[in-house]
């Protein structure tokens, strides 16, 4: 404005009305010039390796560190390492490190411990899979689906995917826990009698063939009949032999009736 004042004084020769208009224009110029100066002050940007503090740019602290004191004209930014259970992933101009996440939510366990430059990484527990995840790991889990009887496990569940099930085809079965459907037992091929037909979830039930059982029963009866007849014949022959055998028994004081 100092360089404008002499100009205004030199305009004394102009009519009063024109001098007033010119003064107004100069005041407008002064106001606009002030606004532009303020805009230049507050619109400056720092390099991507720096952060802005007041009217200056300071070097960023490296990952795993935080700002202790801002830079000055004669010294750079002073940084401190993050303390235990805190971290900082990116270069920054912050005064505090971020607290580490925990895996306390239901179904989560710690996969990777928190470090100064990286947050804790969580993963699902056994039998669960992740339904919502971030760069820091799993956030929400869900239990793996159980296949129903009559279905088999076509693909086992993982930490990131659910279990996949498919139905058994005709002539096969699965309890729901099998990796493949098993064929029904063919009773006829094993010389057995079908007791109960197989279903999609159960095997066929087989039993002994009726003709085989009858043959076994008849054989047992014949065997016992032969044994009884043999015993009867032996006893009859022993105690009907006259002569020397009875004399022998009497000689040694043995009564033939005691042998019965």
C-alpha positions as CSV (number, residue, x, y, z in Angstrom):
1,X,0.0,0.0,0.0
2,X,3.0,2.3,0.6
3,X,3.7,2.4,-3.1
4,X,0.1,3.4,-3.8
5,X,0.1,6.5,-1.5
6,X,2.4,8.7,-3.7
7,X,0.2,7.9,-6.6
8,X,-2.9,9.1,-4.8
9,X,-1.1,12.3,-3.8
10,X,-0.1,13.0,-7.3
11,X,-3.8,13.0,-8.4
12,X,-4.6,16.3,-6.8
13,X,-5.2,17.8,-10.2
14,X,-8.1,15.5,-10.9
15,X,-11.7,16.5,-10.2
16,X,-12.9,15.5,-6.7
17,X,-15.3,12.9,-8.0
18,X,-12.7,11.1,-10.1
19,X,-10.2,11.1,-7.2
20,X,-12.8,9.5,-4.9
21,X,-13.5,6.7,-7.5
22,X,-9.8,6.1,-7.9
23,X,-9.4,5.8,-4.1
24,X,-12.2,3.2,-4.0
25,X,-10.5,1.2,-6.7
26,X,-7.2,1.3,-4.7
27,X,-9.0,0.1,-1.6
28,X,-10.5,-2.8,-3.5
29,X,-7.1,-3.7,-4.9
30,X,-5.6,-3.7,-1.4
31,X,-8.3,-6.0,-0.1
32,X,-7.9,-8.4,-3.0
33,X,-4.1,-8.4,-2.6
34,X,-4.5,-9.2,1.0
35,X,-6.8,-12.1,0.3
36,X,-4.4,-13.5,-2.4
37,X,-1.5,-13.3,0.1
38,X,-3.5,-15.3,2.7
39,X,-4.6,-17.8,0.1
40,X,-0.9,-18.4,-0.9
41,X,0.0,-18.9,2.8
42,X,-2.8,-21.4,3.5
43,X,-2.8,-23.3,0.2
44,X,0.8,-24.4,0.1
45,X,1.4,-28.2,0.0
46,X,4.2,-30.4,1.2
47,X,6.1,-33.2,-0.5
48,X,4.7,-36.7,-0.1
49,X,7.6,-37.4,2.3
50,X,6.7,-34.5,4.5
51,X,3.9,-33.3,6.7
52,X,2.5,-29.8,7.1
53,X,2.7,-28.2,10.5
54,X,1.7,-24.5,10.9
55,X,3.5,-22.8,7.9
56,X,6.2,-25.3,7.3
57,X,6.8,-28.8,6.0
58,X,8.6,-31.4,8.2
59,X,10.0,-34.8,7.2
60,X,7.7,-37.8,8.0
61,X,8.6,-40.4,10.6
62,X,9.2,-43.9,9.2
63,X,6.8,-46.9,9.8
64,X,6.9,-48.1,13.4
65,X,7.7,-44.6,14.7
66,X,5.9,-41.5,15.8
67,X,6.7,-37.8,16.0
68,X,8.4,-36.6,19.3
69,X,9.1,-33.0,18.2
70,X,8.4,-31.2,14.9
71,X,11.2,-30.0,12.8
72,X,12.7,-26.4,12.9
73,X,14.8,-24.4,10.5
74,X,17.9,-26.0,12.0
75,X,16.9,-29.5,12.9
76,X,14.8,-32.3,11.3
77,X,11.7,-34.1,12.8
78,X,12.5,-36.0,16.0
79,X,10.9,-39.5,16.0
80,X,10.4,-42.2,18.6
81,X,9.7,-46.0,18.1
82,X,6.2,-47.2,18.9
83,X,5.8,-48.7,22.3
84,X,4.7,-52.2,23.1
85,X,1.2,-53.2,21.7
86,X,1.1,-50.1,19.4
87,X,2.1,-49.8,15.8
88,X,2.3,-47.5,12.8
89,X,2.1,-48.9,9.3
90,X,2.8,-45.9,7.1
91,X,5.3,-43.0,7.2
92,X,3.5,-40.3,9.3
93,X,3.5,-37.1,11.2
94,X,1.4,-38.3,14.1
95,X,2.2,-37.9,17.8
96,X,0.7,-41.3,18.9
97,X,1.0,-44.8,17.5
98,X,-2.2,-46.8,16.9
99,X,-3.1,-49.5,19.6
100,X,-2.8,-53.1,18.3
101,X,-6.0,-55.0,17.5
102,X,-6.9,-58.1,19.5
103,X,-8.4,-61.5,18.4
104,X,-10.8,-61.7,21.3
105,X,-13.9,-61.9,19.1
106,X,-15.7,-65.3,19.1
107,X,-14.2,-67.7,16.7
108,X,-10.9,-65.8,16.1
109,X,-7.3,-66.7,17.1
110,X,-4.0,-64.9,16.6
111,X,-2.2,-65.7,13.4
112,X,0.5,-63.1,13.5
113,X,1.5,-61.0,16.5
114,X,1.4,-57.2,16.4
115,X,4.7,-55.5,15.5
116,X,5.8,-51.8,15.6
117,X,5.1,-51.6,11.8
118,X,2.1,-54.0,11.5
119,X,-1.1,-54.7,13.3
120,X,-2.2,-58.1,14.7
121,X,-3.4,-60.5,12.1
122,X,-6.4,-62.8,13.1
123,X,-7.6,-66.0,11.6
124,X,-10.7,-68.3,12.1
125,X,-10.4,-71.1,14.6
126,X,-10.7,-74.8,13.5
127,X,-14.1,-75.6,12.0
128,X,-14.9,-71.9,11.1
129,X,-14.3,-69.8,8.1
130,X,-14.0,-66.0,7.6
131,X,-17.0,-64.1,6.2
132,X,-15.5,-60.6,6.6
133,X,-11.8,-59.7,6.3
134,X,-9.5,-56.7,6.0
135,X,-5.9,-56.1,5.2
136,X,-5.2,-56.9,8.9
137,X,-6.9,-60.3,8.7
138,X,-10.3,-61.9,9.6
139,X,-12.9,-59.9,11.4
140,X,-16.1,-62.1,11.4
141,X,-16.3,-65.9,11.3
142,X,-19.0,-68.5,10.7
143,X,-19.2,-72.3,11.4
144,X,-18.6,-74.6,8.5
145,X,-21.8,-76.2,7.2
146,X,-22.5,-79.8,8.0
147,X,-23.6,-82.1,5.2
148,X,-27.0,-83.9,5.7
149,X,-27.4,-87.7,5.6
150,X,-27.7,-88.6,2.0
151,X,-25.0,-86.1,1.0
152,X,-21.2,-86.3,0.8
153,X,-18.5,-83.6,1.3
154,X,-17.5,-82.6,-2.2
155,X,-15.1,-79.9,-0.9
156,X,-13.8,-79.5,2.6
157,X,-14.2,-76.1,4.3
158,X,-11.1,-73.9,4.6
159,X,-10.3,-70.8,6.6
160,X,-11.9,-68.7,3.8
161,X,-14.5,-71.0,2.3
162,X,-17.5,-73.0,3.5
163,X,-18.0,-76.7,3.2
164,X,-19.6,-77.9,-0.1
165,X,-22.1,-80.8,-0.2
166,X,-23.6,-82.9,-3.0
167,X,-26.3,-85.6,-2.9
168,X,-25.5,-89.3,-3.4
169,X,-26.6,-90.9,-6.6
170,X,-28.9,-94.0,-6.8
171,X,-27.4,-97.1,-5.3
172,X,-25.0,-95.3,-3.0
173,X,-25.2,-93.8,0.5
174,X,-23.5,-91.4,2.9
175,X,-24.1,-90.5,6.5
176,X,-23.2,-86.9,5.8
177,X,-19.6,-87.2,7.1
178,X,-18.1,-89.1,4.1
179,X,-15.9,-87.7,1.4
180,X,-17.5,-90.0,-1.2
181,X,-20.8,-92.0,-1.3
182,X,-20.4,-95.7,-0.8
183,X,-22.2,-98.3,-2.9
184,X,-24.9,-100.4,-1.2
185,X,-23.8,-103.9,-0.2
186,X,-25.0,-106.6,-2.7
187,X,-26.4,-109.3,-0.4
188,X,-27.0,-111.8,-3.2
189,X,-23.3,-111.6,-4.3
190,X,-22.2,-112.6,-0.8
191,X,-24.7,-115.4,-0.6
192,X,-26.7,-113.6,2.0
193,X,-30.4,-112.7,2.3
194,X,-31.5,-109.0,2.0
195,X,-33.1,-107.9,5.3
196,X,-33.5,-104.2,4.6
197,X,-32.9,-102.3,1.4
198,X,-30.3,-99.5,1.5
199,X,-31.3,-95.8,1.4
200,X,-29.4,-92.6,0.5
201,X,-28.1,-92.4,4.1
202,X,-27.8,-96.1,5.1
203,X,-26.4,-99.3,3.7
204,X,-28.4,-102.4,2.9
205,X,-28.8,-104.9,5.8
206,X,-28.1,-108.6,5.0
207,X,-28.7,-111.8,6.9
208,X,-28.0,-115.5,6.6
209,X,-29.8,-117.2,3.8
210,X,-32.9,-119.3,5.0
211,X,-31.8,-122.5,3.1
212,X,-28.4,-122.3,4.7
213,X,-29.8,-122.1,8.2
214,X,-32.1,-125.2,7.5
215,X,-29.1,-127.2,6.3
216,X,-27.1,-126.3,9.4
217,X,-30.0,-127.3,11.7
218,X,-30.5,-130.6,10.0
219,X,-26.8,-131.4,10.2
220,X,-26.7,-130.7,13.9
221,X,-29.7,-132.9,14.6
222,X,-28.2,-135.8,12.6
223,X,-25.0,-135.4,14.5
224,X,-26.7,-135.7,17.9
225,X,-28.7,-138.6,16.7
226,X,-25.6,-140.5,15.6
227,X,-23.9,-139.8,19.0
228,X,-26.9,-141.1,21.0
229,X,-27.2,-144.3,19.0
230,X,-23.4,-144.9,19.4
231,X,-23.6,-144.5,23.1
232,X,-26.6,-146.8,23.4
233,X,-24.9,-149.6,21.3
234,X,-21.7,-149.3,23.3
235,X,-23.4,-149.7,26.6
236,X,-25.6,-152.6,25.4
237,X,-22.6,-154.6,24.1
238,X,-20.5,-154.0,27.3
239,X,-22.9,-155.4,29.8
240,X,-24.3,-158.3,27.8
241,X,-21.0,-160.0,27.2
242,X,-21.1,-163.3,29.4
243,X,-18.2,-165.1,30.8
244,X,-14.8,-163.8,31.2
245,X,-15.7,-160.0,31.4
246,X,-18.1,-160.6,34.3
247,X,-15.7,-162.9,36.0
248,X,-13.0,-160.2,35.7
249,X,-15.2,-157.6,37.3
250,X,-16.2,-159.9,40.2
251,X,-12.6,-160.9,40.8
252,X,-11.5,-157.4,41.4
253,X,-14.6,-156.6,43.4
254,X,-16.2,-154.4,40.7
255,X,-19.9,-154.8,40.2
256,X,-21.0,-154.5,36.6
257,X,-23.8,-152.3,37.7
258,X,-21.2,-149.6,38.8
259,X,-20.1,-149.2,35.2
260,X,-23.6,-148.1,34.2
